[in-house]
Amino acid sequence: MQIELYTTAWCPFCQRAKALLERRGLAFVEHRMDGREAELAEAKRRFGHPTVPIVVIDGQLLGGCDSLEALERRGGLD
């Protein structure tokens, strides 16, 4: 499973998503978007997700932090 997160430093939901993955011992690639407004706008457009974090698993948009937490509750991160 390849996990990517598009995040900003100031976002509490980004911190929650990262903490969940770290707690589970899952590797992920973090794309820090601070000061990269044009690139963040492109990621939002490409994945069709208006906020951070943008959680992408195996190249497909999962959603944000709430979607990641819901996936974990269903056992989808096992």
mmCIF file of the N, C-alpha and C atoms, coordinates in Angstrom:
data_MODEL
# 
_entry.id   MODEL 
# 
loop_
_atom_site.group_PDB 
_atom_site.id 
_atom_site.type_symbol 
_atom_site.label_atom_id 
_atom_site.label_alt_id 
_atom_site.label_comp_id 
_atom_site.label_asym_id 
_atom_site.label_entity_id 
_atom_site.label_seq_id 
_atom_site.pdbx_PDB_ins_code 
_atom_site.Cartn_x 
_atom_site.Cartn_y 
_atom_site.Cartn_z 
_atom_site.occupancy 
_atom_site.B_iso_or_equiv 
_atom_site.pdbx_formal_charge 
_atom_site.auth_seq_id 
_atom_site.auth_comp_id 
_atom_site.auth_asym_id 
_atom_site.auth_atom_id 
_atom_site.pdbx_PDB_model_num 
ATOM 1   N N  . MET A 1 1  ? 0.855   -1.173 0.000  1.00 0.00 ? 1  MET A N  1 
ATOM 2   C CA . MET A 1 1  ? 0.000   0.000  0.000  1.00 0.00 ? 1  MET A CA 1 
ATOM 3   C C  . MET A 1 1  ? 0.900   1.234  0.000  1.00 0.00 ? 1  MET A C  1 
ATOM 4   N N  . GLN A 1 2  ? 0.721   2.096  -0.982 1.00 0.00 ? 2  GLN A N  1 
ATOM 5   C CA . GLN A 1 2  ? 1.479   3.345  -1.071 1.00 0.00 ? 2  GLN A CA 1 
ATOM 6   C C  . GLN A 1 2  ? 0.571   4.496  -0.635 1.00 0.00 ? 2  GLN A C  1 
ATOM 7   N N  . ILE A 1 3  ? 0.988   5.194  0.412  1.00 0.00 ? 3  ILE A N  1 
ATOM 8   C CA . ILE A 1 3  ? 0.169   6.270  0.981  1.00 0.00 ? 3  ILE A CA 1 
ATOM 9   C C  . ILE A 1 3  ? 0.893   7.595  0.784  1.00 0.00 ? 3  ILE A C  1 
ATOM 10  N N  . GLU A 1 4  ? 0.158   8.576  0.277  1.00 0.00 ? 4  GLU A N  1 
ATOM 11  C CA . GLU A 1 4  ? 0.684   9.929  0.135  1.00 0.00 ? 4  GLU A CA 1 
ATOM 12  C C  . GLU A 1 4  ? -0.248  10.888 0.867  1.00 0.00 ? 4  GLU A C  1 
ATOM 13  N N  . LEU A 1 5  ? 0.353   11.866 1.530  1.00 0.00 ? 5  LEU A N  1 
ATOM 14  C CA . LEU A 1 5  ? -0.405  12.920 2.204  1.00 0.00 ? 5  LEU A CA 1 
ATOM 15  C C  . LEU A 1 5  ? 0.067   14.263 1.679  1.00 0.00 ? 5  LEU A C  1 
ATOM 16  N N  . TYR A 1 6  ? -0.866  15.097 1.302  1.00 0.00 ? 6  TYR A N  1 
ATOM 17  C CA . TYR A 1 6  ? -0.582  16.484 0.966  1.00 0.00 ? 6  TYR A CA 1 
ATOM 18  C C  . TYR A 1 6  ? -1.011  17.291 2.180  1.00 0.00 ? 6  TYR A C  1 
ATOM 19  N N  . THR A 1 7  ? -0.056  17.985 2.807  1.00 0.00 ? 7  THR A N  1 
ATOM 20  C CA . THR A 1 7  ? -0.302  18.599 4.105  1.00 0.00 ? 7  THR A CA 1 
ATOM 21  C C  . THR A 1 7  ? 0.224   20.030 4.175  1.00 0.00 ? 7  THR A C  1 
ATOM 22  N N  . THR A 1 8  ? -0.204  20.714 5.241  1.00 0.00 ? 8  THR A N  1 
ATOM 23  C CA . THR A 1 8  ? 0.418   21.975 5.651  1.00 0.00 ? 8  THR A CA 1 
ATOM 24  C C  . THR A 1 8  ? 0.744   21.854 7.137  1.00 0.00 ? 8  THR A C  1 
ATOM 25  N N  . ALA A 1 9  ? 1.714   22.623 7.572  1.00 0.00 ? 9  ALA A N  1 
ATOM 26  C CA . ALA A 1 9  ? 2.176   22.548 8.961  1.00 0.00 ? 9  ALA A CA 1 
ATOM 27  C C  . ALA A 1 9  ? 1.118   23.023 9.949  1.00 0.00 ? 9  ALA A C  1 
ATOM 28  N N  . TRP A 1 10 ? 0.270   23.954 9.546  1.00 0.00 ? 10 TRP A N  1 
ATOM 29  C CA . TRP A 1 10 ? -0.687  24.584 10.466 1.00 0.00 ? 10 TRP A CA 1 
ATOM 30  C C  . TRP A 1 10 ? -2.004  23.828 10.602 1.00 0.00 ? 10 TRP A C  1 
ATOM 31  N N  . CYS A 1 11 ? -2.191  22.774 9.830  1.00 0.00 ? 11 CYS A N  1 
ATOM 32  C CA . CYS A 1 11 ? -3.481  22.079 9.768  1.00 0.00 ? 11 CYS A CA 1 
ATOM 33  C C  . CYS A 1 11 ? -3.585  20.986 10.834 1.00 0.00 ? 11 CYS A C  1 
ATOM 34  N N  . PRO A 1 12 ? -4.518  21.117 11.782 1.00 0.00 ? 12 PRO A N  1 
ATOM 35  C CA . PRO A 1 12 ? -4.656  20.073 12.807 1.00 0.00 ? 12 PRO A CA 1 
ATOM 36  C C  . PRO A 1 12 ? -5.130  18.734 12.237 1.00 0.00 ? 12 PRO A C  1 
ATOM 37  N N  . PHE A 1 13 ? -5.887  18.747 11.162 1.00 0.00 ? 13 PHE A N  1 
ATOM 38  C CA . PHE A 1 13 ? -6.328  17.496 10.545 1.00 0.00 ? 13 PHE A CA 1 
ATOM 39  C C  . PHE A 1 13 ? -5.162  16.771 9.874  1.00 0.00 ? 13 PHE A C  1 
ATOM 40  N N  . CYS A 1 14 ? -4.217  17.541 9.337  1.00 0.00 ? 14 CYS A N  1 
ATOM 41  C CA . CYS A 1 14 ? -3.008  16.945 8.770  1.00 0.00 ? 14 CYS A CA 1 
ATOM 42  C C  . CYS A 1 14 ? -2.213  16.249 9.870  1.00 0.00 ? 14 CYS A C  1 
ATOM 43  N N  . GLN A 1 15 ? -2.110  16.904 11.015 1.00 0.00 ? 15 GLN A N  1 
ATOM 44  C CA . GLN A 1 15 ? -1.388  16.315 12.144 1.00 0.00 ? 15 GLN A CA 1 
ATOM 45  C C  . GLN A 1 15 ? -2.065  15.032 12.615 1.00 0.00 ? 15 GLN A C  1 
ATOM 46  N N  . ARG A 1 16 ? -3.393  15.037 12.666 1.00 0.00 ? 16 ARG A N  1 
ATOM 47  C CA . ARG A 1 16 ? -4.133  13.830 13.065 1.00 0.00 ? 16 ARG A CA 1 
ATOM 48  C C  . ARG A 1 16 ? -3.914  12.687 12.092 1.00 0.00 ? 16 ARG A C  1 
ATOM 49  N N  . ALA A 1 17 ? -3.946  12.986 10.804 1.00 0.00 ? 17 ALA A N  1 
ATOM 50  C CA . ALA A 1 17 ? -3.752  11.948 9.787  1.00 0.00 ? 17 ALA A CA 1 
ATOM 51  C C  . ALA A 1 17 ? -2.350  11.352 9.892  1.00 0.00 ? 17 ALA A C  1 
ATOM 52  N N  . LYS A 1 18 ? -1.345  12.211 10.027 1.00 0.00 ? 18 LYS A N  1 
ATOM 53  C CA . LYS A 1 18 ? 0.023   11.718 10.157 1.00 0.00 ? 18 LYS A CA 1 
ATOM 54  C C  . LYS A 1 18 ? 0.186   10.889 11.420 1.00 0.00 ? 18 LYS A C  1 
ATOM 55  N N  . ALA A 1 19 ? -0.382  11.346 12.531 1.00 0.00 ? 19 ALA A N  1 
ATOM 56  C CA . ALA A 1 19 ? -0.269  10.621 13.800 1.00 0.00 ? 19 ALA A CA 1 
ATOM 57  C C  . ALA A 1 19 ? -0.914  9.245  13.696 1.00 0.00 ? 19 ALA A C  1 
ATOM 58  N N  . LEU A 1 20 ? -2.048  9.154  13.031 1.00 0.00 ? 20 LEU A N  1 
ATOM 59  C CA . LEU A 1 20 ? -2.716  7.862  12.859 1.00 0.00 ? 20 LEU A CA 1 
ATOM 60  C C  . LEU A 1 20 ? -1.823  6.895  12.097 1.00 0.00 ? 20 LEU A C  1 
ATOM 61  N N  . LEU A 1 21 ? -1.246  7.362  10.990 1.00 0.00 ? 21 LEU A N  1 
ATOM 62  C CA . LEU A 1 21 ? -0.391  6.485  10.184 1.00 0.00 ? 21 LEU A CA 1 
ATOM 63  C C  . LEU A 1 21 ? 0.866   6.091  10.952 1.00 0.00 ? 21 LEU A C  1 
ATOM 64  N N  . GLU A 1 22 ? 1.447   7.032  11.672 1.00 0.00 ? 22 GLU A N  1 
ATOM 65  C CA . GLU A 1 22 ? 2.645   6.733  12.459 1.00 0.00 ? 22 GLU A CA 1 
ATOM 66  C C  . GLU A 1 22 ? 2.327   5.741  13.571 1.00 0.00 ? 22 GLU A C  1 
ATOM 67  N N  . ARG A 1 23 ? 1.199   5.929  14.226 1.00 0.00 ? 23 ARG A N  1 
ATOM 68  C CA . ARG A 1 23 ? 0.775   5.020  15.295 1.00 0.00 ? 23 ARG A CA 1 
ATOM 69  C C  . ARG A 1 23 ? 0.601   3.601  14.768 1.00 0.00 ? 23 ARG A C  1 
ATOM 70  N N  . ARG A 1 24 ? 0.104   3.487  13.545 1.00 0.00 ? 24 ARG A N  1 
ATOM 71  C CA . ARG A 1 24 ? -0.095  2.180  12.912 1.00 0.00 ? 24 ARG A CA 1 
ATOM 72  C C  . ARG A 1 24 ? 1.193   1.622  12.302 1.00 0.00 ? 24 ARG A C  1 
ATOM 73  N N  . GLY A 1 25 ? 2.257   2.418  12.288 1.00 0.00 ? 25 GLY A N  1 
ATOM 74  C CA . GLY A 1 25 ? 3.528   1.976  11.719 1.00 0.00 ? 25 GLY A CA 1 
ATOM 75  C C  . GLY A 1 25 ? 3.514   1.892  10.208 1.00 0.00 ? 25 GLY A C  1 
ATOM 76  N N  . LEU A 1 26 ? 2.657   2.690  9.572  1.00 0.00 ? 26 LEU A N  1 
ATOM 77  C CA . LEU A 1 26 ? 2.534   2.673  8.117  1.00 0.00 ? 26 LEU A CA 1 
ATOM 78  C C  . LEU A 1 26 ? 3.404   3.763  7.499  1.00 0.00 ? 26 LEU A C  1 
ATOM 79  N N  . ALA A 1 27 ? 4.164   3.390  6.510  1.00 0.00 ? 27 ALA A N  1 
ATOM 80  C CA . ALA A 1 27 ? 5.003   4.343  5.797  1.00 0.00 ? 27 ALA A CA 1 
ATOM 81  C C  . ALA A 1 27 ? 4.132   5.205  4.887  1.00 0.00 ? 27 ALA A C  1 
ATOM 82  N N  . PHE A 1 28 ? 4.518   6.459  4.763  1.00 0.00 ? 28 PHE A N  1 
ATOM 83  C CA . PHE A 1 28 ? 3.807   7.358  3.861  1.00 0.00 ? 28 PHE A CA 1 
ATOM 84  C C  . PHE A 1 28 ? 4.761   8.420  3.351  1.00 0.00 ? 28 PHE A C  1 
ATOM 85  N N  . VAL A 1 29 ? 4.406   8.995  2.224  1.00 0.00 ? 29 VAL A N  1 
ATOM 86  C CA . VAL A 1 29 ? 5.150   10.105 1.650  1.00 0.00 ? 29 VAL A CA 1 
ATOM 87  C C  . VAL A 1 29 ? 4.354   11.367 1.951  1.00 0.00 ? 29 VAL A C  1 
ATOM 88  N N  . GLU A 1 30 ? 5.008   12.323 2.579  1.00 0.00 ? 30 GLU A N  1 
ATOM 89  C CA . GLU A 1 30 ? 4.345   13.589 2.889  1.00 0.00 ? 30 GLU A CA 1 
ATOM 90  C C  . GLU A 1 30 ? 4.799   14.657 1.905  1.00 0.00 ? 30 GLU A C  1 
ATOM 91  N N  . HIS A 1 31 ? 3.830   15.296 1.286  1.00 0.00 ? 31 HIS A N  1 
ATOM 92  C CA . HIS A 1 31 ? 4.093   16.428 0.393  1.00 0.00 ? 31 HIS A CA 1 
ATOM 93  C C  . HIS A 1 31 ? 3.710   17.690 1.159  1.00 0.00 ? 31 HIS A C  1 
ATOM 94  N N  . ARG A 1 32 ? 4.701   18.384 1.707  1.00 0.00 ? 32 ARG A N  1 
ATOM 95  C CA . ARG A 1 32 ? 4.434   19.609 2.470  1.00 0.00 ? 32 ARG A CA 1 
ATOM 96  C C  . ARG A 1 32 ? 4.151   20.747 1.489  1.00 0.00 ? 32 ARG A C  1 
ATOM 97  N N  . MET A 1 33 ? 3.003   21.361 1.617  1.00 0.00 ? 33 MET A N  1 
ATOM 98  C CA . MET A 1 33 ? 2.553   22.366 0.678  1.00 0.00 ? 33 MET A CA 1 
ATOM 99  C C  . MET A 1 33 ? 2.703   23.797 1.194  1.00 0.00 ? 33 MET A C  1 
ATOM 100 N N  . ASP A 1 34 ? 3.307   23.967 2.364  1.00 0.00 ? 34 ASP A N  1 
ATOM 101 C CA . ASP A 1 34 ? 3.502   25.316 2.901  1.00 0.00 ? 34 ASP A CA 1 
ATOM 102 C C  . ASP A 1 34 ? 4.310   26.163 1.914  1.00 0.00 ? 34 ASP A C  1 
ATOM 103 N N  . GLY A 1 35 ? 3.780   27.329 1.567  1.00 0.00 ? 35 GLY A N  1 
ATOM 104 C CA . GLY A 1 35 ? 4.461   28.227 0.652  1.00 0.00 ? 35 GLY A CA 1 
ATOM 105 C C  . GLY A 1 35 ? 4.451   27.764 -0.796 1.00 0.00 ? 35 GLY A C  1 
ATOM 106 N N  . ARG A 1 36 ? 3.690   26.754 -1.103 1.00 0.00 ? 36 ARG A N  1 
ATOM 107 C CA . ARG A 1 36 ? 3.615   26.199 -2.459 1.00 0.00 ? 36 ARG A CA 1 
ATOM 108 C C  . ARG A 1 36 ? 2.166   26.249 -2.938 1.00 0.00 ? 36 ARG A C  1 
ATOM 109 N N  . GLU A 1 37 ? 1.598   27.442 -2.929 1.00 0.00 ? 37 GLU A N  1 
ATOM 110 C CA . GLU A 1 37 ? 0.176   27.617 -3.212 1.00 0.00 ? 37 GLU A CA 1 
ATOM 111 C C  . GLU A 1 37 ? -0.227  27.098 -4.583 1.00 0.00 ? 37 GLU A C  1 
ATOM 112 N N  . ALA A 1 38 ? 0.589   27.363 -5.591 1.00 0.00 ? 38 ALA A N  1 
ATOM 113 C CA . ALA A 1 38 ? 0.245   26.915 -6.946 1.00 0.00 ? 38 ALA A CA 1 
ATOM 114 C C  . ALA A 1 38 ? 0.236   25.384 -7.020 1.00 0.00 ? 38 ALA A C  1 
ATOM 115 N N  . GLU A 1 39 ? 1.204   24.745 -6.384 1.00 0.00 ? 39 GLU A N  1 
ATOM 116 C CA . GLU A 1 39 ? 1.254   23.283 -6.397 1.00 0.00 ? 39 GLU A CA 1 
ATOM 117 C C  . GLU A 1 39 ? 0.105   22.690 -5.592 1.00 0.00 ? 39 GLU A C  1 
ATOM 118 N N  . LEU A 1 40 ? -0.242  23.328 -4.478 1.00 0.00 ? 40 LEU A N  1 
ATOM 119 C CA . LEU A 1 40 ? -1.378  22.855 -3.687 1.00 0.00 ? 40 LEU A CA 1 
ATOM 120 C C  . LEU A 1 40 ? -2.671  22.999 -4.477 1.00 0.00 ? 40 LEU A C  1 
ATOM 121 N N  . ALA A 1 41 ? -2.841  24.125 -5.152 1.00 0.00 ? 41 ALA A N  1 
ATOM 122 C CA . ALA A 1 41 ? -4.036  24.321 -5.977 1.00 0.00 ? 41 ALA A CA 1 
ATOM 123 C C  . ALA A 1 41 ? -4.125  23.253 -7.062 1.00 0.00 ? 41 ALA A C  1 
ATOM 124 N N  . GLU A 1 42 ? -2.993  22.893 -7.651 1.00 0.00 ? 42 GLU A N  1 
ATOM 125 C CA . GLU A 1 42 ? -2.977  21.853 -8.679 1.00 0.00 ? 42 GLU A CA 1 
ATOM 126 C C  . GLU A 1 42 ? -3.336  20.492 -8.078 1.00 0.00 ? 42 GLU A C  1 
ATOM 127 N N  . ALA A 1 43 ? -2.815  20.176 -6.897 1.00 0.00 ? 43 ALA A N  1 
ATOM 128 C CA . ALA A 1 43 ? -3.152  18.902 -6.243 1.00 0.00 ? 43 ALA A CA 1 
ATOM 129 C C  . ALA A 1 43 ? -4.640  18.851 -5.911 1.00 0.00 ? 43 ALA A C  1 
ATOM 130 N N  . LYS A 1 44 ? -5.188  19.952 -5.411 1.00 0.00 ? 44 LYS A N  1 
ATOM 131 C CA . LYS A 1 44 ? -6.622  20.004 -5.101 1.00 0.00 ? 44 LYS A CA 1 
ATOM 132 C C  . LYS A 1 44 ? -7.447  19.781 -6.363 1.00 0.00 ? 44 LYS A C  1 
ATOM 133 N N  . ARG A 1 45 ? -7.033  20.397 -7.457 1.00 0.00 ? 45 ARG A N  1 
ATOM 134 C CA . ARG A 1 45 ? -7.745  20.241 -8.723 1.00 0.00 ? 45 ARG A CA 1 
ATOM 135 C C  . ARG A 1 45 ? -7.622  18.811 -9.233 1.00 0.00 ? 45 ARG A C  1 
ATOM 136 N N  . ARG A 1 46 ? -6.406  18.276 -9.223 1.00 0.00 ? 46 ARG A N  1 
ATOM 137 C CA . ARG A 1 46 ? -6.151  16.936 -9.768 1.00 0.00 ? 46 ARG A CA 1 
ATOM 138 C C  . ARG A 1 46 ? -6.930  15.861 -9.015 1.00 0.00 ? 46 ARG A C  1 
ATOM 139 N N  . PHE A 1 47 ? -6.955  15.962 -7.687 1.00 0.00 ? 47 PHE A N  1 
ATOM 140 C CA . PHE A 1 47 ? -7.626  14.935 -6.900 1.00 0.00 ? 47 PHE A CA 1 
ATOM 141 C C  . PHE A 1 47 ? -9.082  15.279 -6.597 1.00 0.00 ? 47 PHE A C  1 
ATOM 142 N N  . GLY A 1 48 ? -9.501  16.512 -6.891 1.00 0.00 ? 48 GLY A N  1 
ATOM 143 C CA . GLY A 1 48 ? -10.887 16.894 -6.642 1.00 0.00 ? 48 GLY A CA 1 
ATOM 144 C C  . GLY A 1 48 ? -11.214 16.981 -5.166 1.00 0.00 ? 48 GLY A C  1 
ATOM 145 N N  . HIS A 1 49 ? -10.225 17.385 -4.371 1.00 0.00 ? 49 HIS A N  1 
ATOM 146 C CA . HIS A 1 49 ? -10.431 17.496 -2.919 1.00 0.00 ? 49 HIS A CA 1 
ATOM 147 C C  . HIS A 1 49 ? -10.042 18.910 -2.495 1.00 0.00 ? 49 HIS A C  1 
ATOM 148 N N  . PRO A 1 50 ? -10.962 19.658 -1.881 1.00 0.00 ? 50 PRO A N  1 
ATOM 149 C CA . PRO A 1 50 ? -10.742 21.087 -1.670 1.00 0.00 ? 50 PRO A CA 1 
ATOM 150 C C  . PRO A 1 50 ? -9.896  21.479 -0.449 1.00 0.00 ? 50 PRO A C  1 
ATOM 151 N N  . THR A 1 51 ? -9.595  20.528 0.425  1.00 0.00 ? 51 THR A N  1 
ATOM 152 C CA . THR A 1 51 ? -8.892  20.875 1.656  1.00 0.00 ? 51 THR A CA 1 
ATOM 153 C C  . THR A 1 51 ? -7.721  19.921 1.891  1.00 0.00 ? 51 THR A C  1 
ATOM 154 N N  . VAL A 1 52 ? -6.860  20.299 2.844  1.00 0.00 ? 52 VAL A N  1 
ATOM 155 C CA . VAL A 1 52 ? -5.812  19.393 3.299  1.00 0.00 ? 52 VAL A CA 1 
ATOM 156 C C  . VAL A 1 52 ? -6.243  18.786 4.614  1.00 0.00 ? 52 VAL A C  1 
ATOM 157 N N  . PRO A 1 53 ? -5.804  17.584 4.922  1.00 0.00 ? 53 PRO A N  1 
ATOM 158 C CA . PRO A 1 53 ? -4.907  16.801 4.095  1.00 0.00 ? 53 PRO A CA 1 
ATOM 159 C C  . PRO A 1 53 ? -5.637  16.176 2.912  1.00 0.00 ? 53 PRO A C  1 
ATOM 160 N N  . ILE A 1 54 ? -4.868  15.932 1.893  1.00 0.00 ? 54 ILE A N  1 
ATOM 161 C CA . ILE A 1 54 ? -5.346  15.128 0.771  1.00 0.00 ? 54 ILE A CA 1 
ATOM 162 C C  . ILE A 1 54 ? -4.679  13.772 0.958  1.00 0.00 ? 54 ILE A C  1 
ATOM 163 N N  . VAL A 1 55 ? -5.478  12.750 1.169  1.00 0.00 ? 55 VAL A N  1 
ATOM 164 C CA . VAL A 1 55 ? -4.962  11.403 1.417  1.00 0.00 ? 55 VAL A CA 1 
ATOM 165 C C  . VAL A 1 55 ? -5.150  10.578 0.145  1.00 0.00 ? 55 VAL A C  1 
ATOM 166 N N  . VAL A 1 56 ? -4.031  10.085 -0.372 1.00 0.00 ? 56 VAL A N  1 
ATOM 167 C CA . VAL A 1 56 ? -4.038  9.303  -1.611 1.00 0.00 ? 56 VAL A CA 1 
ATOM 168 C C  . VAL A 1 56 ? -3.444  7.931  -1.299 1.00 0.00 ? 56 VAL A C  1 
ATOM 169 N N  . ILE A 1 57 ? -4.164  6.885  -1.632 1.00 0.00 ? 57 ILE A N  1 
ATOM 170 C CA . ILE A 1 57 ? -3.688  5.519  -1.418 1.00 0.00 ? 57 ILE A CA 1 
ATOM 171 C C  . ILE A 1 57 ? -3.641  4.808  -2.759 1.00 0.00 ? 57 ILE A C  1 
ATOM 172 N N  . ASP A 1 58 ? -2.460  4.307  -3.071 1.00 0.00 ? 58 ASP A N  1 
ATOM 173 C CA . ASP A 1 58 ? -2.234  3.611  -4.347 1.00 0.00 ? 58 ASP A CA 1 
ATOM 174 C C  . ASP A 1 58 ? -2.716  4.437  -5.536 1.00 0.00 ? 58 ASP A C  1 
ATOM 175 N N  . GLY A 1 59 ? -2.432  5.738  -5.475 1.00 0.00 ? 59 GLY A N  1 
ATOM 176 C CA . GLY A 1 59 ? -2.741  6.635  -6.584 1.00 0.00 ? 59 GLY A CA 1 
ATOM 177 C C  . GLY A 1 59 ? -4.177  7.110  -6.659 1.00 0.00 ? 59 GLY A C  1 
ATOM 178 N N  . GLN A 1 60 ? -5.033  6.664  -5.729 1.00 0.00 ? 60 GLN A N  1 
ATOM 179 C CA . GLN A 1 60 ? -6.445  7.040  -5.742 1.00 0.00 ? 60 GLN A CA 1 
ATOM 180 C C  . GLN A 1 60 ? -6.777  7.888  -4.523 1.00 0.00 ? 60 GLN A C  1 
ATOM 181 N N  . LEU A 1 61 ? -7.555  8.920  -4.730 1.00 0.00 ? 61 LEU A N  1 
ATOM 182 C CA . LEU A 1 61 ? -7.984  9.771  -3.623 1.00 0.00 ? 61 LEU A CA 1 
ATOM 183 C C  . LEU A 1 61 ? -8.817  8.967  -2.636 1.00 0.00 ? 61 LEU A C  1 
ATOM 184 N N  . LEU A 1 62 ? -8.427  9.015  -1.364 1.00 0.00 ? 62 LEU A N  1 
ATOM 185 C CA . LEU A 1 62 ? -9.274  8.477  -0.302 1.00 0.00 ? 62 LEU A CA 1 
ATOM 186 C C  . LEU A 1 62 ? -10.161 9.593  0.221  1.00 0.00 ? 62 LEU A C  1 
ATOM 187 N N  . GLY A 1 63 ? -9.584  10.767 0.432  1.00 0.00 ? 63 GLY A N  1 
ATOM 188 C CA . GLY A 1 63 ? -10.303 11.915 0.974  1.00 0.00 ? 63 GLY A CA 1 
ATOM 189 C C  . GLY A 1 63 ? -9.404  12.655 1.941  1.00 0.00 ? 63 GLY A C  1 
ATOM 190 N N  . GLY A 1 64 ? -9.982  13.043 3.068  1.00 0.00 ? 64 GLY A N  1 
ATOM 191 C CA . GLY A 1 64 ? -9.236  13.765 4.085  1.00 0.00 ? 64 GLY A CA 1 
ATOM 192 C C  . GLY A 1 64 ? -9.044  12.927 5.326  1.00 0.00 ? 64 GLY A C  1 
ATOM 193 N N  . CYS A 1 65 ? -8.805  13.602 6.432  1.00 0.00 ? 65 CYS A N  1 
ATOM 194 C CA . CYS A 1 65 ? -8.554  12.931 7.702  1.00 0.00 ? 65 CYS A CA 1 
ATOM 195 C C  . CYS A 1 65 ? -9.737  12.072 8.133  1.00 0.00 ? 65 CYS A C  1 
ATOM 196 N N  . ASP A 1 66 ? -10.946 12.593 8.005  1.00 0.00 ? 66 ASP A N  1 
ATOM 197 C CA . ASP A 1 66 ? -12.136 11.823 8.408  1.00 0.00 ? 66 ASP A CA 1 
ATOM 198 C C  . ASP A 1 66 ? -12.242 10.518 7.627  1.00 0.00 ? 66 ASP A C  1 
ATOM 199 N N  . SER A 1 67 ? -11.938 10.568 6.341  1.00 0.00 ? 67 SER A N  1 
ATOM 200 C CA . SER A 1 67 ? -11.990 9.360  5.507  1.00 0.00 ? 67 SER A CA 1 
ATOM 201 C C  . SER A 1 67 ? -10.924 8.361  5.929  1.00 0.00 ? 67 SER A C  1 
ATOM 202 N N  . LEU A 1 68 ? -9.742  8.863  6.285  1.00 0.00 ? 68 LEU A N  1 
ATOM 203 C CA . LEU A 1 68 ? -8.664  7.987  6.740  1.00 0.00 ? 68 LEU A CA 1 
ATOM 204 C C  . LEU A 1 68 ? -9.044  7.325  8.060  1.00 0.00 ? 68 LEU A C  1 
ATOM 205 N N  . GLU A 1 69 ? -9.620  8.088  8.973  1.00 0.00 ? 69 GLU A N  1 
ATOM 206 C CA . GLU A 1 69 ? -10.049 7.527  10.257 1.00 0.00 ? 69 GLU A CA 1 
ATOM 207 C C  . GLU A 1 69 ? -11.170 6.496  10.057 1.00 0.00 ? 69 GLU A C  1 
ATOM 208 N N  . ALA A 1 70 ? -12.076 6.756  9.146  1.00 0.00 ? 70 ALA A N  1 
ATOM 209 C CA . ALA A 1 70 ? -13.149 5.811  8.853  1.00 0.00 ? 70 ALA A CA 1 
ATOM 210 C C  . ALA A 1 70 ? -12.593 4.529  8.253  1.00 0.00 ? 70 ALA A C  1 
ATOM 211 N N  . LEU A 1 71 ? -11.603 4.645  7.378  1.00 0.00 ? 71 LEU A N  1 
ATOM 212 C CA . LEU A 1 71 ? -10.970 3.474  6.788  1.00 0.00 ? 71 LEU A CA 1 
ATOM 213 C C  . LEU A 1 71 ? -10.305 2.634  7.881  1.00 0.00 ? 71 LEU A C  1 
ATOM 214 N N  . GLU A 1 72 ? -9.659  3.285  8.819  1.00 0.00 ? 72 GLU A N  1 
ATOM 215 C CA . GLU A 1 72 ? -9.027  2.551  9.909  1.00 0.00 ? 72 GLU A CA 1 
ATOM 216 C C  . GLU A 1 72 ? -10.070 1.814  10.752 1.00 0.00 ? 72 GLU A C  1 
ATOM 217 N N  . ARG A 1 73 ? -11.187 2.480  11.062 1.00 0.00 ? 73 ARG A N  1 
ATOM 218 C CA . ARG A 1 73 ? -12.243 1.840  11.864 1.00 0.00 ? 73 ARG A CA 1 
ATOM 219 C C  . ARG A 1 73 ? -12.809 0.594  11.166 1.00 0.00 ? 73 ARG A C  1 
ATOM 220 N N  . ARG A 1 74 ? -12.845 0.609  9.843  1.00 0.00 ? 74 ARG A N  1 
ATOM 221 C CA . ARG A 1 74 ? -13.340 -0.546 9.073  1.00 0.00 ? 74 ARG A CA 1 
ATOM 222 C C  . ARG A 1 74 ? -12.287 -1.626 8.893  1.00 0.00 ? 74 ARG A C  1 
ATOM 223 N N  . GLY A 1 75 ? -11.071 -1.384 9.401  1.00 0.00 ? 75 GLY A N  1 
ATOM 224 C CA . GLY A 1 75 ? -10.002 -2.365 9.270  1.00 0.00 ? 75 GLY A CA 1 
ATOM 225 C C  . GLY A 1 75 ? -9.261  -2.280 7.945  1.00 0.00 ? 75 GLY A C  1 
ATOM 226 N N  . GLY A 1 76 ? -9.462  -1.199 7.201  1.00 0.00 ? 76 GLY A N  1 
ATOM 227 C CA . GLY A 1 76 ? -8.854  -1.061 5.887  1.00 0.00 ? 76 GLY A CA 1 
ATOM 228 C C  . GLY A 1 76 ? -7.375  -0.734 5.881  1.00 0.00 ? 76 GLY A C  1 
ATOM 229 N N  . LEU A 1 77 ? -6.822  -0.465 7.056  1.00 0.00 ? 77 LEU A N  1 
ATOM 230 C CA . LEU A 1 77 ? -5.390  -0.190 7.122  1.00 0.00 ? 77 LEU A CA 1 
ATOM 231 C C  . LEU A 1 77 ? -4.607  -1.389 7.657  1.00 0.00 ? 77 LEU A C  1 
ATOM 232 N N  . ASP A 1 78 ? -5.288  -2.490 7.865  1.00 0.00 ? 78 ASP A N  1 
ATOM 233 C CA . ASP A 1 78 ? -4.613  -3.698 8.392  1.00 0.00 ? 78 ASP A CA 1 
ATOM 234 C C  . ASP A 1 78 ? -3.758  -4.349 7.333  1.00 0.00 ? 78 ASP A C  1 
# 
